[in-house]
Amino acid sequence: QVQLVESGGGLVQAGGSLRLSCAASGRTFSSYGVGWFRQGPGEEREFVAGISWTGTSTSLADSVKGRFTISRENAKNTVYLQMYSLKPEDTALYYCAAEPWGLGRTKNRYEYGYWGQGTQVTVSS
C-alpha cells in the first residue's frame, strides 16, 4: 500500500515555472513507478510524465517535452515534476499515480493503482 499527496500547485503567469511534489507514505515507495497526469475542465485525464521505480527511465508527453522534467528522491519518498515555460493550456488538476515496479512508460491511467488527490495548476495569459 502507498498513499500519495501532491503539492506545489498554484497560480502562475504564462512563461513562469512551478515544481510539483508527490510525497508518498510507505517503505516500499522505491519499488513503484510514478506517473503524473493532468485533467483540465471537461477534458480526459492525460499522461504528462513518468519515471521508473529505479529512477533511470523517464518519459514525457509530446506536449511538455523540452519544458517539463520528472525526477525522484527515493530517500525522501518524493517524485517531482518541474515545469518551465508554462502555458495557459497547461492549466489543469495535476495528479500523481503509482504503479508497482513501473518503468515510467505507462500512459494508461488504469494501470496505476494508487492516486493522490491532485493539485491545481492555473496559468494565466
C-alpha positions, 0 to 999 in steps of 0.5 A: 500500500502507498498513499500519495499527496501532491503539492506545489500547485498554484497560480502562475503567469504564462512563461513562469515555472512551478515544481510539483511534489508527490510525497508518498507514505510507505517503505516500499515507495522505491519499488513503484513507478510514478506517473503524473497526469493532468485533467483540465475542465471537461477534458480526459485525464492525460499522461504528462510524465513518468519515471521508473521505480529505479529512477533511470527511465523517464518519459514525457508527453509530446506536449511538455517535452523540452519544458517539463522534467520528472525526477525522484528522491527515493530517500525522501519518498518524493517524485517531482515534476518541474515545469518551465515555460508554462502555458495557459493550456497547461492549466489543469488538476495535476495528479500523481499515480503509482504503479508497482515496479513501473518503468515510467512508460505507462500512459494508461491511467488504469494501470496505476493503482494508487492516486493522490488527490491532485493539485491545481495548476492555473496559468494565466495569459 
